[in-house]
Amino acid sequence: MAFSLASVVLCVVVFVAPWTRAQSGDMCTTKSSNFSGMIDVVCKCKQSLKQWSSPIYELTIDQEGCENSGVEISWSKLETVVKPQVVTITGSEVYFYEDPSEDEWPPSIRELKIIGSELKALPKNALRGLGLLEEFTIFNSEVLKIEKHAVADLANLRIVEIANSTIGEVKPNAFNNLPAVVDLAFLFSEIGSIEPNAITNVGPSHTSAMMDCTSFGDDYDASGRSMDFGMGILDEIMGRQLNTAPDLALPKYGSRLLLYKNNIGHLKTSAVRDSGFGFLILGGNNISDFYSEALDTEIHNECEISAVLIIENRIDRVHSFAIAKIRGREGSSEATFIAMSNNTFLEVETRGFHLASSLVIFNVAENRFSCTCEDFDWVLKDMESPEQRNLEKDLITKGKCEDGLSVISFTTTCTDGGNPTTTPEAPLSTRRPFTPRPPFTTPSVPDGSSMTSSNPFVHVTVFLVLVVTKWLM
């Protein structure tokens, strides 16, 4: 018996034109799945599903090039009638139908991929009811806004990847109550703003959930540790890749919040709040405004090594207390390290680099600054902690101006009044004002040949080599 996608009460696709029963040849195509006894189904434009005796592993809805690319999703109907384990939506204008009923239904979908599509919004309760969902990916798509509770209350969701996409705004509580998430990653994307409380209660570290550390180092003898042993452990640690960026080697153990090579307009106060990750990695981003206390999150890893890595970013304005709420777990026997290298900071407010006492400075080097005397009014002023003093000292003594001159050499020419003593102050026409960034072009995911020493994750690997060696001592 055949039935149309539209006829199952807004099940999958709603077309503007009246729907007629599919004629012969208009059926969705099938092939054997890689999973024994299952099939994969591909529905193109107005093709129709039929009922098969074999269970469906992957359902692909492909609207690329169709006269009407609109797709409206009803998860209750889709999971009840079709029961796929993986759903891929591509080339579509996607809408979500929220069933007004509070009734639950037997879930089936474990992975959802939205590729090359447009969403006016990822609305509230967009994924409600997907009780088995483990992976959610948005790739090469445009989303005007991610609404409150769009991705929320999903107990089994482990991986969220948003890559090569344009996101206008991430609203408060867009990502909320996701206790099983081990990877929350934004990569190669243009993001207008991440609003206050956009990411809340995410990650296993804020709950009693424990990471699976049972195999960590099991193959190695704890006695007679050496660098060779450390490299062996490193091979075990760097064993995680993302589906959208398979060439990036990431820490295998511990949860990760990753912002990598994005253009971000505004990272607002408490954009991340009451969440917990083993690693916080900001690499290669352009950020216009890094607001006060933007990342209010605990960094702790049940598998011992935890770190904050801020590497090769360009940040136009660092507000006061920008990184002050990033912290390690108080009372933990294991340190949480911070590395801050190869970044460019154009404007820094006083106490912009205030640092929590629970973070241990591991490496601060090769950061660059916009060098006019008034740009350094923040240096060693309003000290609130030894950690802030040590971080600012390292930033200045190891930093450079954008033209390559060492910061320490430049600042010796400045007086307390902010004027140079031996060199003229840069004329107004040559100073770098705070201006919006040029329009963004979504970059391509790099292939393996582009992963050179300029890639931030080379620094991540080096950092972990050193941390593991320290851990072994």
C-alpha positions as CSV (number, residue, x, y, z in Angstrom):
1,M,0.0,0.0,0.0
2,A,1.4,3.4,-1.0
3,F,0.9,6.7,0.9
4,S,2.2,10.2,0.2
5,L,4.5,12.1,2.4
6,A,1.9,14.9,2.6
7,S,-1.0,12.7,3.3
8,V,0.2,11.4,6.7
9,V,-1.1,14.5,8.5
10,L,1.8,16.8,7.9
11,C,4.2,13.9,8.3
12,V,7.1,15.0,6.3
13,V,6.5,17.3,3.3
14,V,3.7,19.8,2.8
15,F,3.4,21.1,-0.8
16,V,1.5,24.2,-1.9
17,A,-0.1,22.4,-4.9
18,P,-2.9,19.9,-4.2
19,W,-1.6,16.4,-3.7
20,T,-2.6,13.5,-5.9
21,R,-1.9,9.8,-5.4
22,A,1.6,9.0,-6.8
23,Q,1.7,7.3,-10.1
24,S,3.9,4.4,-11.0
25,G,7.6,5.5,-11.0
26,D,7.0,8.2,-8.5
27,M,7.9,6.1,-5.5
28,C,10.9,6.9,-3.3
29,T,14.0,4.8,-4.2
30,T,15.5,2.2,-2.0
31,K,18.7,0.3,-1.6
32,S,20.1,-2.1,0.9
33,S,21.6,-0.5,3.9
34,N,25.1,-1.3,5.3
35,F,23.2,-2.6,8.3
36,S,22.0,-6.2,7.7
37,G,18.2,-6.6,7.2
38,M,17.6,-2.8,6.8
39,I,17.1,-0.5,3.8
40,D,17.9,3.1,3.0
41,V,15.2,5.3,1.4
42,V,15.7,8.4,-0.7
43,C,12.7,10.7,-1.5
44,K,13.2,13.3,-4.2
45,C,10.7,16.1,-4.7
46,K,7.1,14.7,-4.8
47,Q,8.0,11.1,-4.6
48,S,6.0,8.9,-2.3
49,L,6.8,6.4,0.4
50,K,5.4,2.9,0.5
51,Q,5.3,0.4,3.3
52,W,8.1,-2.0,3.2
53,S,8.5,-5.2,5.2
54,S,12.2,-4.3,5.9
55,P,12.9,-1.6,8.6
56,I,14.4,1.7,7.4
57,Y,17.9,2.7,8.5
58,E,18.3,6.1,6.8
59,L,15.6,8.2,5.3
60,T,16.9,11.0,3.0
61,I,14.5,13.9,2.0
62,D,16.2,15.6,-1.0
63,Q,14.5,18.8,-2.3
64,E,17.5,20.1,-4.2
65,G,16.3,21.6,-7.5
66,C,12.6,20.9,-6.9
67,E,10.0,23.3,-7.9
68,N,8.8,23.5,-4.3
69,S,11.5,22.8,-1.8
70,G,9.3,23.3,1.3
71,V,9.5,20.5,3.9
72,E,7.4,20.4,7.1
73,I,8.4,17.9,9.8
74,S,6.1,16.2,12.2
75,W,8.3,14.0,14.4
76,S,5.3,12.1,15.9
77,K,4.0,11.0,12.5
78,L,7.5,10.3,11.1
79,E,8.6,8.1,14.0
80,T,5.3,6.4,14.3
81,V,4.8,5.5,10.6
82,V,8.2,5.5,9.0
83,K,10.4,4.7,12.0
84,P,13.8,5.6,10.5
85,Q,17.0,5.6,12.6
86,V,18.7,8.3,10.6
87,V,17.1,11.3,8.9
88,T,18.9,13.5,6.4
89,I,17.2,16.6,5.0
90,T,19.0,18.3,2.1
91,G,18.3,21.2,-0.2
92,S,15.1,22.1,1.6
93,E,13.3,25.0,3.2
94,V,12.6,23.4,6.5
95,Y,9.6,24.0,8.8
96,F,8.7,22.2,12.0
97,Y,5.2,21.2,12.9
98,E,4.6,21.1,16.7
99,D,2.0,18.5,17.6
100,P,-0.3,20.2,20.2
101,S,-0.8,16.9,21.9
102,E,1.4,16.2,24.8
103,D,1.2,12.4,24.1
104,E,4.4,10.5,23.7
105,W,5.2,8.1,20.9
106,P,7.8,5.3,20.4
107,P,11.0,7.1,19.3
108,S,13.2,5.8,16.5
109,I,15.5,8.6,15.3
110,R,19.1,8.5,16.6
111,E,20.7,10.9,14.1
112,L,19.4,14.0,12.4
113,K,21.3,15.9,9.6
114,I,20.2,19.1,7.9
115,I,22.4,19.9,4.9
116,G,22.4,22.7,2.4
117,S,19.0,23.9,3.6
118,E,17.3,27.1,4.8
119,L,15.5,27.6,8.1
120,K,13.7,30.8,9.0
121,A,14.0,29.5,12.5
122,L,14.9,26.5,14.5
123,P,11.9,27.1,16.7
124,K,11.0,26.3,20.2
125,N,10.6,22.5,20.8
126,A,11.9,21.9,17.3
127,L,13.3,18.5,18.4
128,R,10.7,17.7,21.1
129,G,10.0,14.0,21.4
130,L,13.2,12.7,19.8
131,G,13.9,10.6,22.9
132,L,16.6,8.5,21.2
133,L,18.4,11.3,19.4
134,E,22.2,11.1,19.9
135,E,23.6,13.3,17.1
136,F,22.4,16.5,15.5
137,T,24.2,18.2,12.6
138,I,23.5,21.4,10.7
139,F,25.9,21.7,7.7
140,N,26.2,24.3,4.9
141,S,22.8,25.8,5.9
142,E,21.3,29.2,6.8
143,V,19.3,29.6,10.0
144,L,18.0,33.1,10.8
145,K,17.6,32.3,14.5
146,I,17.8,29.4,16.9
147,E,14.9,30.0,19.3
148,K,14.5,29.4,23.0
149,H,14.4,25.7,23.9
150,A,15.0,24.8,20.2
151,V,17.4,22.1,21.3
152,A,16.4,21.2,24.8
153,D,15.5,18.4,27.2
154,L,17.1,15.6,25.2
155,A,18.6,13.1,27.6
156,N,20.5,11.1,25.0
157,L,21.9,13.8,22.8
158,R,25.7,13.5,22.7
159,I,26.9,15.4,19.7
160,V,25.8,18.8,18.3
161,E,27.7,20.1,15.2
162,I,26.9,23.3,13.4
163,A,29.4,23.8,10.5
164,N,29.8,25.9,7.4
165,S,26.6,27.7,8.1
166,T,25.1,31.1,8.7
167,I,23.4,31.6,12.0
168,G,21.8,35.0,12.6
169,E,21.1,34.8,16.3
170,V,21.3,32.1,19.0
171,K,18.5,33.1,21.5
172,P,18.6,32.6,25.3
173,N,18.1,29.0,26.3
174,A,18.4,27.8,22.7
175,F,20.5,24.9,24.0
176,N,19.2,23.9,27.4
177,N,19.3,20.9,29.7
178,L,21.4,18.5,27.6
179,P,23.2,16.5,30.2
180,A,24.7,13.9,27.9
181,V,26.4,16.3,25.4
182,V,30.1,15.5,25.0
183,D,30.6,17.7,21.8
184,L,29.0,21.1,21.2
185,A,30.8,22.5,18.2
186,F,30.4,25.5,16.0
187,L,32.8,25.5,13.0
188,F,33.5,27.6,9.9
189,S,30.3,29.6,10.5
190,E,29.0,33.1,10.5
191,I,27.2,33.8,13.8
192,G,25.6,37.2,14.3
193,S,25.2,36.9,18.1
194,I,25.2,34.4,20.9
195,E,22.8,35.9,23.4
196,P,22.9,35.7,27.2
197,N,22.1,32.2,28.5
198,A,22.1,30.8,24.9
199,I,23.8,27.6,26.2
200,T,22.7,26.6,29.6
201,N,23.0,23.4,31.6
202,V,24.9,21.6,28.9
203,G,27.5,18.9,29.3
204,P,28.0,16.0,31.8
205,S,30.3,18.0,34.1
206,H,27.3,20.0,35.6
207,T,25.6,16.8,36.6
208,S,26.6,13.7,38.4
209,A,27.2,11.9,35.1
210,M,30.6,10.4,34.9
211,M,32.7,10.3,31.7
212,D,33.8,6.8,30.5
213,C,37.4,6.9,31.7
214,T,37.7,3.1,32.3
215,S,40.1,2.5,29.4
216,F,42.2,5.6,29.9
217,G,45.8,4.4,30.1
218,D,44.8,0.8,30.8
219,D,47.3,-0.6,28.3
220,Y,50.3,1.0,30.0
221,D,52.3,0.2,33.0
222,A,52.2,3.0,35.6
223,S,55.8,2.2,36.7
224,G,58.8,3.6,34.9
225,R,56.9,6.3,33.0
226,S,58.8,8.0,30.2
227,M,58.2,10.3,27.3
228,D,57.5,7.3,25.1
229,F,54.8,6.4,27.5
230,G,53.5,9.9,27.4
231,M,53.3,9.8,23.6
232,G,51.4,6.6,23.8
233,I,48.9,8.1,26.1
234,L,48.7,11.1,23.7
235,D,47.8,8.8,20.8
236,E,45.0,7.5,23.0
237,I,43.9,11.0,24.1
238,M,43.8,12.5,20.6
239,G,41.4,10.0,19.2
240,R,38.3,12.0,18.4
241,Q,37.2,13.6,15.2
242,L,34.0,15.5,14.2
243,N,31.9,14.4,11.3
244,T,32.0,17.8,9.7
245,A,35.8,18.3,10.3
246,P,37.4,14.8,10.1
247,D,41.0,16.2,9.8
248,L,40.9,17.9,13.3
249,A,42.3,15.7,16.0
250,L,40.5,16.5,19.3
251,P,40.8,15.2,22.8
252,K,39.1,11.8,23.1
253,Y,38.3,11.8,26.8
254,G,36.2,14.5,28.4
255,S,33.4,16.7,27.0
256,R,34.3,19.6,24.6
257,L,32.9,23.0,23.8
258,L,34.5,24.0,20.5
259,L,34.3,27.3,18.6
260,Y,36.6,27.0,15.6
261,K,37.2,29.4,12.7
262,N,33.9,31.2,13.0
263,N,33.0,34.9,12.5
264,I,31.1,35.9,15.6
265,G,29.6,39.3,16.0
266,H,28.7,39.4,19.7
267,L,29.5,36.8,22.3
268,K,27.2,38.2,25.0
269,T,27.5,38.1,28.8
270,S,26.7,34.6,30.1
271,A,26.3,33.3,26.5
272,V,27.4,30.0,28.1
273,R,26.2,29.5,31.7
274,D,25.9,26.8,34.3
275,S,27.5,24.3,31.9
276,G,30.4,22.0,32.3
277,F,33.0,20.7,29.8
278,G,36.4,19.0,30.0
279,F,37.8,21.2,27.3
280,L,36.9,24.7,26.2
281,I,38.6,25.4,22.8
282,L,38.4,28.7,21.0
283,G,40.6,28.5,17.9
284,G,40.9,30.7,14.8
285,N,37.8,32.8,15.4
286,N,37.1,36.4,14.5
287,I,35.1,37.9,17.3
288,S,33.9,41.5,17.2
289,D,32.7,41.8,20.9
290,F,33.8,39.4,23.7
291,Y,31.5,40.6,26.4
292,S,32.0,40.6,30.2
293,E,31.7,37.1,31.7
294,A,30.7,35.7,28.3
295,L,31.7,32.1,29.2
296,D,30.3,31.3,32.7
297,T,31.3,27.7,32.7
298,E,33.2,25.2,34.8
299,I,36.0,23.2,33.1
300,H,36.5,19.9,34.7
301,N,37.3,16.5,33.3
302,E,36.7,13.2,35.1
303,C,39.6,11.8,33.1
304,E,42.0,14.2,34.8
305,I,43.3,16.5,32.0
306,S,41.2,19.6,31.5
307,A,42.1,22.8,29.7
308,V,41.0,26.2,28.3
309,L,42.6,26.8,24.9
310,I,42.3,30.3,23.4
311,I,44.5,30.1,20.3
312,E,44.8,32.1,17.1
313,N,41.7,34.2,17.5
314,R,41.2,37.8,16.4
315,I,39.1,39.7,18.9
316,D,38.2,43.3,18.2
317,R,37.1,44.2,21.7
318,V,37.7,42.5,25.0
319,H,35.3,43.8,27.6
320,S,36.1,44.0,31.3
321,F,36.0,40.5,33.0
322,A,35.6,38.8,29.6
323,I,37.1,35.5,30.8
324,A,36.6,35.9,34.5
325,K,33.9,33.3,34.8
326,I,35.8,30.5,33.1
327,R,36.9,28.3,36.0
328,G,38.2,25.0,37.2
329,R,36.4,22.9,39.8
330,E,37.0,24.2,43.3
331,G,38.6,21.6,45.5
332,S,39.6,19.3,42.6
333,S,42.9,17.5,43.0
334,E,43.5,18.1,39.3
335,A,44.4,21.4,37.8
336,T,42.6,23.1,34.9
337,F,45.2,24.7,32.6
338,I,44.8,27.7,30.3
339,A,46.8,28.4,27.2
340,M,46.5,31.7,25.4
341,S,48.7,32.0,22.3
342,N,48.9,33.5,18.8
343,N,45.8,35.7,19.3
344,T,45.3,39.3,18.2
345,F,43.6,41.7,20.5
346,L,42.7,45.1,19.1
347,E,41.0,46.8,22.1
348,V,41.1,45.6,25.7
349,E,39.2,47.2,28.6
350,T,40.5,47.4,32.2
351,R,40.5,43.9,33.8
352,G,39.7,42.4,30.5
353,F,42.0,39.5,31.4
354,H,40.9,39.0,35.0
355,L,41.5,35.3,35.6
356,A,39.8,32.9,38.0
357,S,42.2,31.5,40.7
358,S,41.2,28.0,39.9
359,L,42.9,28.2,36.4
360,V,46.6,27.4,36.1
361,I,48.5,29.4,33.4
362,F,50.3,26.9,31.2
363,N,51.3,28.9,28.2
364,V,50.9,32.5,27.1
365,A,52.9,33.5,24.0
366,E,53.0,35.3,20.6
367,N,49.8,37.3,21.2
368,R,49.5,40.5,19.1
369,F,48.0,43.9,20.0
370,S,47.0,47.1,18.2
371,C,49.8,49.4,19.5
372,T,49.0,52.9,20.4
373,C,49.8,54.1,23.9
374,E,46.1,54.4,24.9
375,D,45.5,50.8,23.9
376,F,47.5,49.7,27.0
377,D,45.6,51.6,29.7
378,W,44.5,48.2,31.0
379,V,48.0,46.9,31.8
380,L,48.6,46.0,35.5
381,K,45.8,48.3,36.7
382,D,43.0,47.5,39.1
383,M,44.7,44.2,40.0
384,E,42.2,41.9,41.7
385,S,44.2,38.7,41.8
386,P,47.8,37.3,41.3
387,E,46.4,35.3,38.4
388,Q,45.3,38.5,36.6
389,R,48.7,40.0,37.2
390,N,50.6,37.0,36.0
391,L,48.5,36.7,32.9
392,E,48.8,40.4,32.0
393,K,52.6,40.2,32.6
394,D,52.9,37.3,30.2
395,L,50.8,38.9,27.6
396,I,52.9,42.1,27.6
397,T,56.4,40.6,28.0
398,K,55.8,37.9,25.4
399,G,53.4,39.9,23.1
400,K,54.0,41.8,19.9
401,C,52.5,44.7,18.1
402,E,50.8,43.9,14.8
403,D,53.8,45.2,12.9
404,G,56.1,42.7,14.8
405,L,57.6,45.1,17.4
406,S,57.7,43.6,20.9
407,V,55.0,45.1,23.1
408,I,57.5,45.7,26.0
409,S,59.6,47.8,23.6
410,F,56.7,49.8,22.5
411,T,55.3,50.4,26.0
412,T,58.6,51.8,27.2
413,T,57.9,54.8,25.0
414,C,54.6,55.6,26.7
415,T,54.0,57.8,29.7
416,D,51.4,57.3,32.4
417,G,49.3,59.8,30.6
418,G,49.1,57.6,27.6
419,N,51.4,59.7,25.4
420,P,54.7,58.5,23.8
421,T,58.0,60.0,25.2
422,T,60.4,59.3,22.3
423,T,58.2,58.7,19.3
424,P,55.2,60.6,18.0
425,E,51.7,59.2,18.7
426,A,50.2,57.5,15.7
427,P,48.1,60.1,13.7
428,L,44.3,59.6,13.8
429,S,44.3,58.5,10.1
430,T,46.5,55.5,11.0
431,R,44.8,54.3,14.2
432,R,42.6,51.3,14.1
433,P,39.1,52.3,15.0
434,F,36.5,49.7,16.2
435,T,34.5,49.0,13.0
436,P,32.3,46.1,12.0
437,R,34.0,43.3,10.1
438,P,33.5,43.0,6.3
439,P,30.8,40.7,5.0
440,F,31.5,37.1,5.7
441,T,32.1,34.4,3.1
442,T,31.5,30.9,4.5
443,P,34.8,29.0,4.2
444,S,35.2,25.5,3.0
445,V,36.1,22.7,5.3
446,P,39.9,22.3,4.9
447,D,41.3,19.1,3.5
448,G,44.2,17.3,5.1
449,S,46.7,19.2,3.0
450,S,45.8,22.5,4.7
451,M,46.4,21.3,8.2
452,T,49.7,23.1,8.6
453,S,51.5,24.6,11.6
454,S,49.3,27.7,11.2
455,N,46.3,25.6,12.2
456,P,45.3,26.2,15.9
457,F,45.0,22.5,16.5
458,V,48.7,22.0,16.0
459,H,49.0,24.1,19.1
460,V,46.4,22.0,20.8
461,T,48.4,18.8,20.1
462,V,51.6,20.4,21.4
463,F,49.8,21.7,24.5
464,L,48.5,18.2,25.3
465,V,51.9,16.6,24.8
466,L,53.3,19.0,27.4
467,V,50.4,18.5,29.8
468,V,50.4,14.8,29.6
469,T,54.2,14.8,30.2
470,K,53.6,17.0,33.3
471,W,50.8,14.6,34.4
472,L,53.2,11.7,34.1
473,M,55.8,13.2,36.3
